[in-house]
Amino acid sequence: MYKNQFPIFQNEKFNYLDTAASAQKPQAVIDEMVLFYQTKYANVHRGSCSLATTATLAYEEARKTIARFINASENQVVFTKSATEGLNLIANGYIDLLREGDEILVSIAEHHANFVSWQQTALKTGAKFITFDILDNGEINMEDFEKKLSEKTKVVAITQLSNVLGIVNPIHKICQKSHQVGAKVVVDAAQSISHTSVDVQDLDCDFLVFSGHKLYGPTGIGILYGKEDALALLPPYQYGGDMVESVFVDKTVFKKSPYKFEAGTPAFVEAIGLKKAVEFVESVSFGVIEKHEKELTLYLMKELEKIKEVKILAPNIKKTGIVSFVVQDIHPSDIAFILAQQKICIREGHHCAMPLHLRLGQEVSLRASLGIYNEKEDIDAFIEALKKSISFFKR
């Protein structure tokens, strides 16, 4: 599906099942960025010449498109270099806001970017870092969450879609419960953004982050969304040009959001590439994407279940584009190496979610993840290669 729009698949025959790590890029995104470099390039917010004006308008149009994409206002959309930087920006900002005795409540299923950043903020402030559990089937344990949520909770951090289990979490409900005690909710949407429509107004989260490269866009660009009052609480993350209103010897006055968080020359060509990626996804529609990926995910799980040596992590639950598993008595690194020899691209390791793996009783796992360009034939080739790999080690 849509594979012919991704030039990498025209150059070499291989099966790419690693979209959760990074998605491939459609020709439209590549062309847009190349054309901008060739015909429109100049620094933004810095000059009066026609090139500078055109570049600035294109950059701010990208912000407008992305705001519409997630149902936000333009002044709520901050450009970052990645979802990880967005999470660190928030967590570092809270160093000035948290006190000893405050509590940070974080899901055990988090990517390290949304786990370690808050762990370190707790260590620096004296706030208490608390994790809430999942059920054995991989879903969030809402009873444990509500038990640990209290008036002391200032921040709740959670992923919308687990990058290991492929499970969508009940963000709206978690936001409702958190807001009842006055806590802010930080949502990592790095995985969900390419699989399903994300509406920040419907979720009612205070912050939300995602990366461009997982949304069929370029690397080096990410998005931090924040409610206006939530962003206003945070100090600037970095200092430099274009984020100041005025500078004197004894003080500096900073611009309002989003510009106070965007020090220096931004990744504006990457932002324009991300805009094109958003338009590409919208041209396909999430209705089509969700239907296609649901069918492929079910097929992938069904085929994996036929292999007796395979154990799927959280097997009896609906998944969205991501399936992690282990093979009995064979290390994931060994399987991944043999698969690579057969031109099968999957991921092995703890997928930057070590606490989750330990909770599941696994050190590491294998992960197959799907994108809009994957087809049933990709899964068939993967399953056949996996069987050969298992047979090789059993010999």
N, C-alpha and C positions, 0 to 999 in steps of 0.2 A: 504493500500500500504506500503510494507516494515515494517509493524507493528511487524512482528515476529522477526525482528532483534533488537528490543528494549526490553530488559528483563523486564523492569518495567511493561509492559502490560501483561506479562505472569504471574505476581505474584498476581495481583489484577484487578478486573473488574471495570474500571471507564472510563470516557470520558474526555480526556485532550484537551481542546481548549484554551490553555494559552501559546502557543509557543512564542508569542511576548514578554512574560516576561522571559521565559527561555525554551529552547528546551530539550527534553529528549535525552538520550545518547544511541547510538547503542552499541551492545555487543563488536564490534570491537574496539571501543575507550576504553571501560572499560578494555578489555583484554590487550590492548597495554600498558596501564599505570600500571596495576598490574604486568605484565611480566617485565617491566622495573624496578619496585621497587624490584622484587624478584631476578632478575638475572644480572642487569646492573647498579645499582644505585651507583653513586659517584658524588661529586660536579664537575661542569664544569669549564673549563678555570683555573684550580687550581693545577693540578697534572700531573705526568708523568706515573703513573701506568696504566695498561691496562683498568681498570674500568673507571678511569677519562678520558682517551683518548676516549674510546667508548662513554661515556656520552656526551662529548664535540662534537664529530662528529655527534651524534644523534640530539643534540640541534641545531647545525648550519644547519643540513640537514632540520630540521623543518623550519628554517628561509628561506632556499632556496625554499622549497615547497610552502610556503605561498607567497613568492615573485612571484613565477611563477603563482600562483592562481589568483593574482590580476594584473598580468603583470607589475611587478616592478623589480627593481634590489635589490639584497640582502642588500646593504648598505642603502637602503631606508626604510627598515622594522625594526621598533623598537618594541620589546616586552614590553608590559605594563601589568598591572593587569586587565585592563578593558577598554572599550571604554571611560568611564567616566574619568579614569586617563589620557588617551591620550588627551582628550579635555582640561583637566586641565593643563596638561604639556604645551600644545600650548598656552593657554590663559595666564598662568603664565609667560611664556617666553616673551610674548608681553608686559608685564609690563615694560620691559627695552627698548622696541621698539616704544611705542606709546607716543605721546605728547598731551598736551592740544590743542584742536582744531581738532585733528584727529577724524575720525568717524569709528564706528563699526556697520555694517549693519547685522541684524539678523532676520530670519524669525519668525513670530509670532507663527508658528506651531512647534517650536523646543521642544524637550525633555529638561528638566531643565538642564541637563548636558551641553548642547550646548547653553543654554540661560543664566543661572545664572553665569556660569564661565566667560562669556564675559561681563555681567552686572557688575560683581565685578571688573574685569580688568579695565573697563571704570571708575568706581568710584575711583580706586587707581591711575589712570594716568591722569584723567581730560579729557580723550577722551569722545566723545559723543556717547551714546548707542541709536541706532535707530532701530526700527522694521519695516519690510515691511509686507504687509497684504496678505491675501488669498482672493480669490473670494468666493462668497456664496456657490459655489459647492465644495469648498475645495481645488481647484487648486491654485498654487501660482499666485498672481496678478502681472504679469510681468510689467504692466504699472506702478504700484506703486513702484516696485523694481527699474525700470530704472529711475523713477522720483527722487528717493532718493539716487541713486548711483551717486557719484561725485568724483572729484579729491581728496577730503578730505577722501574718504573711503579707509581705510587701510586693513580691514578684512571684509569678507562676510562669515557668518556661516549659514549652511543650512543642513537639513536632506535629504537624498536621497529618503527615504520611510517613510512617516509619521507613527509613532507608534500608532496613534489614528485613522486616516482616511484610512490608507492603500493605499495612493496615491503616485505614483512615481513622483518626481519632475524633471524638465528639467535641470539637473546639467550641462551638456555640454554647453547649452546656457547661463546659469548663469555664468559659468567660462569665456566664451568668453567675455561677457559684462564687467565682473569685471576686467579682465586683461587689457581691453582697458584703464582703469583709473589707472592701477597699483596696484589694490587690490589683496590680497591673499584670496583664497577660502578654507574654512575648511568644509569638508563633513562628516556628521555623517551617517555611513553606517551600524550601529548596526542592523537595521531591514532588510535592503535590502540584506545583504550578504548571507542569507540563502535561499532567494527566486529567485534571478536572478544573472547572471554573472556580476561581477564588474571588469571593466578594467580601471585602473587609467590613462593609457595613452590616452584612448579614451575620458574619462571624462575631462582630462586636469586639474584636481584639484591640489591644492598645498599641501593640507593635507587631509587624510582620516583615519577614525578610525572605528574599530569594535571590538566586544567582542567574545571570543571563545564559551561561553555558549549558545549563540543564534544560533550558527552554528553547533549544535549537539556535541560540544566539552565540555571540562571541564570549571568550574568556575576558577577565579583567573588568567586568561590569556586573554590578548587583544592585538590588533595590532594598531600601529600608523604608517601610511605611510606618507612620506613627500618627495617632490622633494629635490634634493641635496642642491640647493641654499636656499630653505626654511628652511630645517633642520639646515643648517650652521648658519642661523641668530639667532637660539634659543640657550640660555645658558643651561647648565645642569639643570635638574629639581631637582635632589637629589645628594648628595655627599657620597662617600664611596669607597669600594673596586671595582676593576675591571673596573672602568670607567676612571681611571687615567693612563697617560703615565709615569709621574714621579712626585714625591712630595718632595719639599724642605721646609725649615723653612719659607722662604719668598714668595714662590709661588708654584702653582700646574699647571702642564700641562695636559690637558684632552685629551683623545682619540677622534678620529673622530666618526661621526655617523656610525652605530647606538649605538656604545658602550658607548658614553659619556652620554647617557640617561638611561643606565641600571646599576645603582648602586646596589651593593650587590649581594647576591646569587639570581639568577633569578628563576622564576617558570618554571624550565626546564622540569620537568616531565609533567606539564600541557601543555607546548609548544609541546612536543612530542605527547600528546593526541590530541591537536588541529591539528597537521599534519595528524593524522589518521582520524580525522573528515573531513578534507578537501579531503582526498583520498576517504572517504566514499561517500561524496557528488559528487565527480567527477565520481565515479563508477556508480552512478545513472544517472548523467548528468542533467544540468539545463534545457535542452529541455524537459525531462520527468517531472522534478519537476514543471516547469512553467505550462505545460499543465495540470497536475494533480491538482495543486493548483488553477488554473484559473477556472476549472470546478467546484471544490468544493466551491470556493468563490461565484461564480454565483448561485449555488444551495442554499448556505446558505442565500444569500440576498433574493432570490426568496421566500424561506420558511419564512423568517422573515417578508417580506412584506405582507404575508397572515394574519398576526396577527394584528388586527386593533389597538390594544393598543401600538404597537411598532413603534417607530420613529428612523429610521436609520440616523446617522450623515453623511452628504454629500451623500445622497442616489443615485443621478443620475450621478455617475462617476465610472469609472473602478477602482476596488480595487485589491490589491495583498495580499491575505492571512489574512487580518485584517478587521473586521467589528465592529464598535462601535455603540451603540444604547441606547436609554432610553425607559422606559415603563411608559406610562401615569399614573400619580397619585400614582406611587409606587417607593420608593427610591431604587436605584441600590443596596445598601447594603442589603436590605431586599430580593430582588430577588436573589442575589448571595448566600445568606445564605441558602435559600430554595433549590436552585440548588445544593449546596454542599451536602445537605442531600440526594440528589438523585445521588450522585457521578458524578456530572458534574463540571469540573474545568474551570471556566472562570475568568476574572478579573473585578473588579469594582473600581471606583475612578476617579481621573483626569489623571492617567497613566503618572505621572511626566510631564504633559503638561497642566498646569493650565491656562497660557495665551491663549492657543488655545481653551480650553473649554469656557473660558469667552467670547472669540470672537464669539463662536458659540451659546452663550446664555445658556450654561449649566454649572452647577457647577461640576458635575461628570457624568460618563456614565458607561455602561457595555461594555466589549470588548471580542469578541470571535476571536481567532486567530488560524491559521492552520499550520500544519507541514507536513512533508513527510509521516508520519505515520497515518495521519487522513484518514478516509473513509466516504463514504456517510452515513453509519450506525451511525457514531458518531454524525453527524448533525441531523439525524432523532431522536436520543435519546435526544439530547439537545433541539430540538424544542418541543418535547412531554413534557419534564420536564419543559420548560419555560411556556407552556400553563397551566400546572398543577399549577405552582407557581402563575401565574396571577389569575387563578380561586380561589386559596386559599385566596389571599388578597381581591379579589372582594367580597367574601363571608362576 
